[in-house]
Amino acid sequence: MQIRTQSMRRKRRSQGFMLVDAIVGVMILALGAASFYGLFPVIRRSHVIAREEAQAVQISSRMIEHLQMLSTRDINLETLQHLNLVTKQNEKGEYIFTDVPMDDASLYSPRNVMIDGRGRFKVTELENDSLYIEVIVSWRSPTGRRKRTHSGTVIGGYR
């Protein structure tokens, strides 16, 4: 009878330890899940930033592709407006394409795609009848910060 009592005590003790182990395991799992869910806002913000930057780079690339099809003689306000590539030229000599859609099928312009989106490009003359064109797309992020991308190309003799 004494053997039976000792084995029952051991059994109860081991069941108690199993219950404590299960509670500790659930607590560790809950802490891990809470820290994982805390990452979601960071992941979301990173996704928004990446999407904005990708859109800006795509708009810049499209404008560069349009400009590379032109000769250096065609890079002037009259021709660019006629081709619907720019709307105006500012006092600094930069060409503005903020409201110009990048293709006929969509309204994919800096202003329509991004918050306070703006597009412009500067033209710098080089030797050998070449031009350096720097395309700048800027926008305001959801946090309110002003962001921009720069890209450029050479048109003409050096190309």
FITOR-199625 format. One record per residue (C-alpha): residue in three letters; x, y, z. Coordinates in nm, 3 decimals, always signed. Layout:
<pts>
> ala | X | Y | Z
...
</pts>
This chain:
<pts>
> met | +0.000 | +0.000 | +0.000
> gln | +0.285 | +0.232 | +0.072
> ile | +0.428 | +0.172 | -0.276
> arg | +0.097 | +0.271 | -0.427
> thr | +0.082 | +0.596 | -0.230
> gln | +0.435 | +0.693 | -0.332
> ser | +0.365 | +0.628 | -0.700
> met | +0.040 | +0.831 | -0.680
> arg | +0.230 | +1.122 | -0.521
> arg | +0.488 | +1.111 | -0.798
> lys | +0.213 | +1.103 | -1.058
> arg | +0.036 | +1.407 | -0.906
> arg | +0.364 | +1.595 | -0.880
> ser | +0.449 | +1.526 | -1.245
> gln | +0.101 | +1.636 | -1.353
> gly | +0.152 | +1.960 | -1.162
> phe | +0.483 | +2.015 | -1.339
> met | +0.319 | +1.946 | -1.675
> leu | +0.057 | +2.212 | -1.599
> val | +0.327 | +2.466 | -1.507
> asp | +0.520 | +2.376 | -1.825
> ala | +0.207 | +2.427 | -2.034
> ile | +0.137 | +2.768 | -1.875
> val | +0.498 | +2.881 | -1.928
> gly | +0.482 | +2.763 | -2.291
> val | +0.161 | +2.957 | -2.355
> met | +0.315 | +3.269 | -2.198
> ile | +0.624 | +3.246 | -2.422
> leu | +0.403 | +3.195 | -2.727
> ala | +0.190 | +3.499 | -2.630
> leu | +0.499 | +3.718 | -2.590
> gly | +0.629 | +3.607 | -2.929
> ala | +0.294 | +3.677 | -3.097
> ala | +0.269 | +4.021 | -2.935
> ser | +0.615 | +4.120 | -3.059
> phe | +0.532 | +3.986 | -3.408
> tyr | +0.213 | +4.195 | -3.425
> gly | +0.415 | +4.498 | -3.316
> leu | +0.610 | +4.473 | -3.643
> phe | +0.304 | +4.528 | -3.864
> pro | +0.310 | +4.912 | -3.850
> val | +0.680 | +4.909 | -3.941
> ile | +0.619 | +4.671 | -4.231
> arg | +0.326 | +4.883 | -4.353
> arg | +0.532 | +5.206 | -4.342
> ser | +0.817 | +5.037 | -4.531
> his | +0.572 | +4.917 | -4.795
> val | +0.430 | +5.269 | -4.844
> ile | +0.778 | +5.420 | -4.875
> ala | +0.887 | +5.156 | -5.124
> arg | +0.571 | +5.203 | -5.333
> glu | +0.615 | +5.583 | -5.344
> glu | +0.980 | +5.558 | -5.445
> ala | +0.900 | +5.299 | -5.712
> gln | +0.631 | +5.524 | -5.859
> ala | +0.868 | +5.822 | -5.865
> val | +1.143 | +5.619 | -6.034
> gln | +0.894 | +5.484 | -6.287
> ile | +0.775 | +5.836 | -6.374
> ser | +1.136 | +5.955 | -6.407
> ser | +1.224 | +5.659 | -6.628
> arg | +0.926 | +5.718 | -6.853
> met | +1.014 | +6.084 | -6.898
> ile | +1.375 | +5.992 | -6.979
> glu | +1.253 | +5.737 | -7.235
> his | +1.037 | +6.002 | -7.402
> leu | +1.323 | +6.253 | -7.410
> gln | +1.577 | +6.003 | -7.545
> met | +1.367 | +5.960 | -7.857
> leu | +1.414 | +6.329 | -7.941
> ser | +1.708 | +6.506 | -8.096
> thr | +1.884 | +6.787 | -7.912
> arg | +1.712 | +7.041 | -8.143
> asp | +1.374 | +6.921 | -8.016
> ile | +1.446 | +6.998 | -7.651
> asn | +1.271 | +7.334 | -7.640
> leu | +0.947 | +7.458 | -7.484
> glu | +0.747 | +7.479 | -7.805
> thr | +0.829 | +7.125 | -7.924
> leu | +0.792 | +6.969 | -7.580
> gln | +0.452 | +7.134 | -7.528
> his | +0.340 | +7.024 | -7.874
> leu | +0.438 | +6.664 | -7.787
> asn | +0.252 | +6.701 | -7.454
> leu | +0.567 | +6.628 | -7.252
> val | +0.570 | +6.951 | -7.047
> thr | +0.323 | +7.220 | -6.945
> lys | +0.559 | +7.514 | -6.892
> gln | +0.909 | +7.632 | -6.817
> asn | +0.980 | +7.805 | -6.486
> glu | +1.204 | +8.106 | -6.421
> lys | +1.503 | +7.878 | -6.351
> gly | +1.476 | +7.729 | -6.699
> glu | +1.339 | +7.397 | -6.571
> tyr | +1.066 | +7.222 | -6.768
> ile | +0.760 | +7.128 | -6.563
> phe | +0.566 | +6.805 | -6.623
> thr | +0.366 | +6.783 | -6.299
> asp | +0.027 | +6.741 | -6.470
> val | +0.140 | +6.558 | -6.783
> pro | +0.027 | +6.193 | -6.804
> met | +0.314 | +5.961 | -6.892
> asp | +0.098 | +5.768 | -7.140
> asp | -0.230 | +5.811 | -7.326
> ala | -0.407 | +5.523 | -7.154
> ser | -0.383 | +5.652 | -6.796
> leu | -0.356 | +5.968 | -6.594
> tyr | -0.023 | +5.852 | -6.452
> ser | +0.126 | +6.193 | -6.375
> pro | +0.320 | +6.300 | -6.066
> arg | +0.026 | +6.500 | -5.930
> asn | -0.226 | +6.218 | -5.982
> val | -0.010 | +5.939 | -5.844
> met | +0.159 | +6.092 | -5.539
> ile | +0.063 | +6.332 | -5.262
> asp | +0.164 | +6.682 | -5.378
> gly | +0.364 | +6.519 | -5.659
> arg | +0.574 | +6.739 | -5.886
> gly | +0.788 | +6.665 | -6.189
> arg | +1.053 | +6.878 | -6.358
> phe | +1.372 | +6.844 | -6.552
> lys | +1.678 | +7.062 | -6.607
> val | +1.874 | +7.077 | -6.931
> thr | +2.249 | +7.147 | -6.929
> glu | +2.437 | +7.193 | -7.255
> leu | +2.748 | +6.981 | -7.310
> glu | +3.006 | +6.971 | -7.589
> asn | +2.947 | +6.796 | -7.923
> asp | +2.584 | +6.909 | -7.947
> ser | +2.490 | +6.703 | -7.640
> leu | +2.256 | +6.776 | -7.353
> tyr | +2.254 | +6.646 | -6.997
> ile | +1.898 | +6.614 | -6.867
> glu | +1.832 | +6.572 | -6.495
> val | +1.479 | +6.458 | -6.409
> ile | +1.351 | +6.535 | -6.059
> val | +1.028 | +6.394 | -5.918
> ser | +0.929 | +6.515 | -5.572
> trp | +0.636 | +6.440 | -5.342
> arg | +0.519 | +6.468 | -4.983
> ser | +0.515 | +6.143 | -4.786
> pro | +0.220 | +6.051 | -4.559
> thr | +0.434 | +6.164 | -4.264
> gly | +0.462 | +6.512 | -4.421
> arg | +0.828 | +6.494 | -4.524
> arg | +0.927 | +6.618 | -4.869
> lys | +1.100 | +6.348 | -5.075
> arg | +1.254 | +6.339 | -5.422
> thr | +1.430 | +6.122 | -5.674
> his | +1.691 | +6.234 | -5.925
> ser | +1.784 | +6.060 | -6.246
> gly | +1.954 | +6.177 | -6.562
> thr | +2.054 | +6.103 | -6.916
> val | +2.267 | +6.241 | -7.197
> ile | +2.115 | +6.316 | -7.535
> gly | +2.318 | +6.388 | -7.845
> gly | +2.678 | +6.324 | -7.948
> tyr | +2.794 | +6.165 | -7.620
> arg | +2.510 | +5.918 | -7.614
</pts>
